[in-house]
Amino acid sequence: IICDIEETKKSIELKKWKEKFPNVFREELGCLNCHEVKLEIDPNVKPTYLKHRRIPFHMQKELSAILKKGVENGVLEKVVSGETPWMLAAMLVPKASGGLR
């Protein structure tokens, strides 16, 4: 019973914060586009390039949807300038809900 009371207090507090700052607690992904970020990479570090892994057929459709959503949200962007020296393979992990991460 004590745990339930504590959880109720936390959810009431969270509700207050959500009401006070609705722009912070929106459902969609936020974007900070007023700052330019420059990644400084040590020139002595050798780029990592891992060959892509074959995606199982039954996961390809959902992966395409995840990538499309990432591009639409501005989280990902397509590489159009050809090959890059930095590349990591996609690693798909099933979520408890049945989707992919």
N, C-alpha and C positions, 0 to 999 in steps of 0.2 A: 504494500500500500504506500510506503514511503517513496518508493521509486516512481509510482504513478503520480504522486503529488509533485515531485521534483520535475518530472517530464511535463506536467501540465503548466507549471510555473515557467519552464523554458519556452514552451510553445506560446504562452501568453506574451512573454517578453519578445519573442521573435515576431509575433504579429504586430506588436507596437512599433518595432523597428521598420517592418515592411510598410506600415501605414505612414510613418514619419518620413521615410526615404523610398518612395515608390520607384523612382528612376534607377536606384541601385539594385532593387530586388525584382527587376523585370524577368520574364521567362526567356526572352531572346538573349543572344550573346552580345555583350557590349563591345565597343570599339574605341580605342584611344588613337585618334588620327591627328591630333594636334602636335605630336612630337615625332621627329624622325629618329630612328634608332640605327646606330651604326655598330655592327659587330666587329670588334677588333680581334683578328685571328693572328696568332703568333706565326710569322713566316717560316719558322723552323719546324712547325708541326706538319707532318705528312698527312694529306687528305685521306679520309677513309672512304673506300668505294666497295660496297658489297653488292654482288650480283643479285638481281631480284629473284625471288623464289616464285615458283609456280603457285598460283592461287587455285585452290580446289574449285571445281566447276560450280558446286552448290553455294559457294561464298562470293562468286564474282559479281552477281547482280547487287547484293547488299554492299559490297565494297565500292562499286561504282556509285551507288546512292550516297554513301558516306563521303566519298571524294567530291562529288558534285555539290553536296551541302557545304562542305568545307570551302570550296571555291566561291559559292554564292555568299557565304558569311564573311568572306575576306580573310579566313584563317589560312587557307592554302592558295597558292597560285601555280599555274602551269609553267613549266620550264619550256620556253620556246626557243632559246638560244642554242639548242643542241645539247651535247653531253656536258655534264658537270663533273668535276673531280670528287665532289662530295655526294655520296649516295648510300642510303641505308635501305635494306629490304623491308617491305611491309610485314608487320607481325600482327596477325589477326588472332584475337583471343575471344572466345565465347563468353558473354555476360550471363549472369544468373537469370536475367529476364529472357534470354534466348537470342538476343541480338549480338552484334559483334562490337568489339572495342578495338 
